[in-house]
């Protein structure tokens, strides 16, 4: 493996947001200019293709995502010579550690599932192999766990209206990850001229579209992004 390799690891949340907003063509164009890999784990594949393709309500989006996988726009870790068994083992370890970080009323608080933990596991494996990578995840909890665990502690306390005990020793396990959201992806697509719709309001529309489909981004953040030249 060389130092120049790079990859974006996609969680289900980001791909579902893009699919539901009809932005998969823009994702394909982003892949063409990225010069790296767009990777999904088998756990994420189950969430975005294998399971929803059997549900009429989600079948269309699942078929579109399957088409991207079949075309090599999205790829599995094997394309980087990563063993699925290694990911599964590390995923379970990460999930177990994440889900004992916080507790309330003597009960541990469940934070993440296998999909998110598999992305974190793959990121760690790629980093060990000196492959630059980022995790595309729209779901707030996973990002806060890696970026601002103390803020997550405060959020849980506010949300659950009770005292939250934090095992801060486990914080360090979730440090060092690079996270992006669908909002950053659509911003890059817009700035690179990859969005077919041409209108002065397009960026605003793109950012609010992904926000309303699950991207954890505030109105204030959207306004700040729109100011970036």
C-alpha positions in Angstrom: 0.0 0.0 0.0 1.3 3.5 -0.8 1.1 6.7 1.1 -1.0 8.3 -1.7 -4.0 6.0 -1.4 -7.2 7.5 0.1 -10.7 6.4 0.8 -14.1 7.6 2.0 -15.9 5.1 4.2 -19.7 5.6 3.9 -22.1 4.9 6.7 -25.7 4.1 5.8 -27.0 7.4 7.0 -25.1 9.5 4.4 -25.9 7.3 1.5 -29.6 7.1 2.4 -29.8 10.9 2.7 -28.2 11.3 -0.8 -30.4 8.6 -2.3 -33.6 10.0 -0.9 -32.7 13.4 -2.3 -31.9 12.1 -5.8 -28.3 13.1 -5.4 -26.6 9.8 -6.4 -25.6 11.1 -9.8 -23.7 13.9 -8.0 -22.1 11.2 -5.8 -21.0 9.4 -9.0 -19.4 12.6 -10.3 -17.6 13.2 -7.0 -16.1 9.7 -7.2 -14.8 10.5 -10.7 -12.8 13.5 -9.3 -11.9 12.1 -5.9 -9.1 9.8 -7.2 -9.7 7.4 -4.4 -12.1 4.7 -3.1 -15.7 5.0 -1.9 -16.0 2.1 0.5 -18.9 0.4 2.3 -18.7 -2.4 4.7 -20.8 -5.5 4.5 -22.7 -4.3 7.5 -23.6 -1.0 5.8 -24.4 -3.0 2.6 -27.0 -4.9 4.6 -28.6 -1.6 5.8 -28.7 0.2 2.4 -29.2 -2.7 -0.1 -29.8 -6.2 1.2 -32.6 -5.4 3.7 -34.4 -2.4 2.1 -34.5 -4.1 -1.4 -37.0 -6.5 0.1 -39.2 -3.6 1.4 -41.4 -1.9 -1.2 -41.2 1.5 0.4 -37.3 1.5 0.1 -36.8 -0.8 -2.9 -36.1 2.0 -5.4 -33.3 3.7 -3.4 -31.8 0.2 -2.7 -31.8 -0.6 -6.4 -30.0 2.6 -7.2 -27.4 2.0 -4.5 -26.9 -1.5 -5.7 -26.3 -0.2 -9.2 -23.5 2.0 -7.8 -22.0 -1.0 -6.1 -22.3 -3.1 -9.3 -20.6 -0.3 -11.3 -17.7 0.0 -8.9 -18.6 3.5 -7.7 -19.1 2.0 -4.3 -16.7 -0.8 -3.4 -16.3 -3.3 -0.6 -13.2 -3.5 1.6 -11.8 -6.4 -0.4 -10.9 -3.9 -3.1 -8.3 -2.6 -0.6 -7.3 -6.1 0.4 -9.0 -5.8 3.8 -10.3 -9.0 5.3 -14.0 -8.8 6.2 -13.4 -11.0 9.3 -10.9 -8.5 10.6 -13.5 -5.7 10.3 -16.2 -7.8 11.9 -14.0 -8.6 14.9 -12.8 -5.0 15.4 -16.4 -3.8 14.9 -17.7 -5.9 17.7 -14.9 -4.7 20.0 -15.6 -1.0 19.1 -19.3 -1.4 19.6 -18.9 -3.1 23.0 -16.6 -0.3 24.2 -18.8 2.5 22.8 -21.9 1.1 24.5 -20.4 1.1 28.0 -19.1 4.7 27.9 -22.2 6.3 29.4 -24.6 4.9 31.9 -27.7 6.2 33.7 -29.6 4.6 36.6 -27.1 1.7 36.6 -27.9 0.9 33.0 -25.5 1.3 30.1 -26.6 3.6 27.3 -26.6 2.1 23.8 -24.9 4.5 21.4 -24.0 2.8 18.2 -24.8 -0.4 16.2 -22.7 -2.6 13.9 -23.1 -0.4 10.9 -21.4 2.6 12.5 -18.9 0.5 14.4 -17.9 -1.3 11.2 -17.1 2.1 9.6 -15.0 3.0 12.7 -13.3 -0.4 12.6 -12.4 -0.1 8.9 -11.1 3.5 9.4 -8.7 2.2 12.1 -7.5 -0.6 9.9 -6.9 1.7 6.9 -5.1 4.2 9.1 -2.8 1.4 10.4 -2.1 0.7 6.7 -1.3 4.4 6.1 -4.3 4.9 3.9 -5.8 8.3 4.3 -9.5 8.1 5.0 -12.6 9.8 6.3 -15.9 8.5 7.5 -19.1 9.9 5.9 -21.7 9.8 8.5 -24.8 12.0 9.0 -25.8 10.5 12.3 -24.9 12.9 15.2 -24.0 10.4 18.0 -21.1 8.7 16.2 -19.5 12.0 15.2 -19.9 13.5 18.7 -18.4 10.4 20.2 -15.3 10.9 18.2 -15.1 14.7 18.1 -16.8 16.0 21.3 -17.6 13.3 23.8 -18.0 15.8 26.6 -20.7 17.5 24.5 -22.4 14.1 24.0 -22.3 13.6 27.7 -24.1 16.9 28.2 -26.6 16.2 25.4 -27.5 12.8 26.9 -28.0 14.4 30.3 -30.3 17.0 28.9 -32.2 14.5 26.7 -32.7 11.9 29.4 -33.2 14.4 32.3 -31.0 12.4 34.6 -27.4 12.1 35.9 -25.1 10.5 33.3 -22.0 8.7 34.4 -19.1 8.8 31.8 -16.3 6.3 31.5 -13.9 8.9 30.1 -11.1 6.3 29.9 -12.8 5.0 26.8 -12.9 8.4 25.1 -9.4 8.0 23.7 -10.5 4.9 21.7 -12.7 7.1 19.6 -10.2 9.9 18.9 -8.4 10.4 15.6 -11.2 9.8 13.2 -12.0 12.1 10.3 -15.7 12.7 9.8 -17.6 14.4 7.0 -21.4 14.7 6.4 -23.6 14.7 3.3 -23.7 18.4 3.7 -19.9 18.7 3.0 -20.3 16.3 0.1 -23.1 18.3 -1.6 -21.1 21.5 -0.9 -18.1 20.2 -2.8 -20.3 18.9 -5.6 -21.8 22.4 -5.9 -18.5 24.2 -5.8 -17.0 21.9 -8.4 -19.9 22.5 -10.7 -21.2 18.9 -10.6 -24.8 19.8 -9.8 -26.9 20.1 -13.0 -29.5 22.4 -11.5 -28.2 26.0 -12.0 -29.8 28.6 -9.8 -28.6 31.0 -7.1 -30.7 29.2 -4.5 -29.3 25.7 -5.3 -26.7 25.5 -2.4 -29.3 26.5 0.1 -31.7 24.0 -1.3 -29.1 21.2 -1.3 -28.1 21.8 2.3 -31.6 22.0 3.6 -32.6 18.9 1.6 -29.9 16.7 3.3 -30.8 18.3 6.7 -34.4 17.2 6.4 -33.4 13.7 5.4 -31.3 13.1 8.5 -28.0 15.1 8.2 -27.2 16.5 11.6 -26.6 20.1 10.6 -28.0 23.3 12.1 -29.5 26.3 10.3 -26.6 28.3 11.6 -24.1 25.9 10.1 -25.8 26.1 6.8 -25.6 29.9 6.8 -21.9 29.7 7.6 -21.3 27.2 4.8 -23.1 29.4 2.3 -20.6 32.2 3.2 -17.6 30.2 2.2 -16.2 31.3 -1.1 
